[in-house]
Amino acid sequence: MKLGFKIFLELFILTLRRPFEAGQWIIAKRFSSELGWLSLLLVSIMGTVLVQLSFSMQPDEVRAAFAAALNSPLRMALVQGVFLVFSVFALHIFGHMAGGKGRFEDALALMVWFQVTLMALQIGQVAISFIAPSISALSSLLVFSVFFWVLTHFIMALHGFKSIWMVLSSLVLAMICLGFVSLIVLVGLILPIIGV
């Protein structure tokens, strides 16, 4: 267990400092798709738990605004799962459309670790909001910056792209598509709850 935690910590630090190398390390492990899908399921559940915990700590007016979407952990897990699955396929398909050469299994493994990294940062962000609320906005900006920093280099490692600007522009397009799909799924889950 100590060895596992040590590897986790070292990979986490490497991901933040040199995400391209971290991505190459993950790809070199040649993880199977079976392990990838199981890990994605676990990440979806963990992400739902984290969102629910964060939601419970919000002011009453915030909880009231998002109650329809977040009151059901099962629906939240479904939204999380659909978003992650679509992200994996988008990472793989859009990359190949742009001339990439990455394997689907590697895209799956990278997306799982990317989500684990984000969750670790979000846990730190929640802690900061309690310890130093005055800098919580700054921590949110930092997490947002890390999101693009890490994901851009993971895509470059996966598909062998050399231009960071090409990857960034493609990433923005993919994020727009992901946001559109997520909105459709979220609306589809909320409307039955409110009786529309």
N, C-alpha and C positions, 0 to 999 in steps of 0.2 A: 504493500500500500504506500509506503514511503517513497519507493522508487516511482510508482505511478504518479504521486503528487509532485515529485520532483520534475518528472518529464512534463507534466501539465503546466507547472509554473514556468519552466524554461521555455516551453513552446509559446505560452501566453506572452512572455516578455519579448521573445523573438518576433512574434506576430505584431506587436506594437512598434518595435524598433526597426525590424527588417522583414516586412510582411512577404516580400517576394521570396526570400529564403525559407520562411515558414511554409509558404505554399508549396515550394519545391520539396520540402521535407515530407509534407503530407502526401503529395503525389507519388513520391518514391516508395511509400509504404504499400501502395497498390491495394488499398482496402477493397473488400468485396462489396457488391451492391446490397447483399443481404444485411451485412453489418451496417452499411450506410442507411438503409431504410429503417432498421431498428433504432439506430441512433437518432434519426430524424424524428421518429415517433416520440422518443424520450425527450428530445429537445422541445418538441411541441408541448408536451405535458409540463415540462419545467418552465417554459415560457409563459404558459397559462397561469401557473401558480404564482410566478413573479408578478404578472400583470394584476392578478387578483389581490395580492398583498399590497402592491403599490396603490391600487384603487381604493382599498380599505383605509389607507392612510390619508386620502385626499379630503378636502373640506366637503361639507354636505352639499353645497351647490354644484361642485364638480361631480360628485357621485350621482346626484340627481340627473345631471345632463347626460351622463353615459350609462345610466342604470339599465336601459333596455338592451344595450349591447353587451354589458359586462355582468349582468346578474346571473347569467347561466354559464358556469365554467365549461360545460360540454360544448355549447355553441362557440364559446371563445376558443376552445381547443380546436374546434373544426375550422374556424377562420384562420387560426395560426397554422394549422396543418396545410390547408389549401394554399395559403400564401407561400409557405416554404416549398411545397411541391412545385408550384408554378415558378418559384425563384430558381430552383434547380434546373428545370427544363429550359427556362429562359437563358440561364447562364450557359447551358450546353448548346442550345439551338442557335441563339443569336451569335454566339461565338463562332460557330461553324459557318454561319451565313457571312460573317466578316472574314473568313479565311482561317479560322482557328483550327486546332488539331487535338484539342483536349478530349479525354475519355469521359463518358457519362459518369462512371463510377468515381472518377476524381472530382468532377463537379459536385457530386453528392457529398463526398467527404469534405471538400472545402467549404461547402455551404453549412454543413453541420458544425464544423469547428468555428466558422465565422459567427454563427449564432451563439455558440458557447462563449466566445470572446465578448460579444455584445452583452450577453446576460451578466457576465462578470463585471463589466463596466457599469451596467445599469444598477447592479446591487451596490456598487460603490457610489453611484449617483444618488440612490435613495438614502444611503448613510450620510452623505454630505448634506442633503436637504434637511436632515435633522440636526447635524452638528453645526453646520454653517449655512443657514438658509439664504444668506445674502449672496453667496456665490453659486447657488444652485443653477442659475441661468448660465453662468460661465461653464459649469460642468456639463450642462446639456449641449452647449456649443462644442465642447471638447469631444463628447461622444459622437456628435454628428460629424465632426471632422475625421475622427478615427474611422467611422463607418466608410466614408469614401476612400480614405487612405488605404485601408486594409483591403477592401473589396476590389479596388482598382488593381492593386498588385497581385491579388489572388487570380484575377482574370488574366493578367499578363503571364503569370506562371502557368496557368492551366492551358492557355491556347498558344503560348509562344509569341504573343504580340510584343512589339518593340516600342510603339508610340503610346505614351501615356495619355496624350490628348485625344487620340482616337478612341481609346478605351473609356475615357471619361465621358465623351460625347455619347457613345453607345450606352454607357451606364445610365446616363440621364434619360435617354429614350426608353430603356428597359424599366426604369423606375416609374416613368409615367404610365407605361402599360400595366405594371404591377399595381400601381395605385388605382387604376381604372378597374381592374379585375377585382381587387380587394373591396372596392366600394360597392360593386355589384353584389358580391357575396355577402357583405355586411348588411346591405339594404334588404337582400333576400331573407336574411335571418331575423332582422328586426321587424319587418312588416307583419309577419304572422303574430308576433308578440303583442303588437299594439292594435291588432285587429283590422288591419288595412288589407 
